[in-house]
Amino acid sequence: MNNIKESIRQINTNLMSTKKRSNVVAFMSIGNLQPQRTVVANMAVMYGQAKKKTLIIDTDFSENIFLDTFKVESKVGLLDYLEKQNIDMQEIIVKIPGQNVSIIPSGSDEKNNTEFLIGDPKFDVLLNRSIQDFDCVLINTNMDEKYDNIGNIAQGIDGIILVIDSNRTKKRALYRLIHSIRKRDVNILGYVSV
């Protein structure tokens, strides 16, 4: 855990020292998503404690992990917002009690092929409103094996932080991920090795 905290502090230092403001950051990893989720939650709490209004957008439709992590409930989320016409952005934002952190959970339906929804223009509207309303926006992702859906979120972000499981991540898979990110001209802001 100290390794994660130290890596987060180093990434934060790097973000502060860049000339370009980096307030919309996506997190990506290969395989095991648990370390990535831990990094996202810890970084959000760190920014919240620094008096920055922080939002986690969970685009991992496989499960609503952040609701359990922060012990909050919601019946609607990102998937509902993107698929239904009658849901407003404010309805899917869940404020974490006692924190300067909010989350947009992934949603209530379990579907196999939902990554295409992140390319929806409605997601771009949500991201632009989030940028206006929050100091920091942290996007939790779940990439497919070909990394085709990187392009779906690359448009509105300032960069990507890679979370690498040093015991499980294969060098070839990491190389393919980095190549896919660079091909889309997206900045890699740093990495966390767990």
Disulfide bonds with the S-S distance in Angstrom:
none
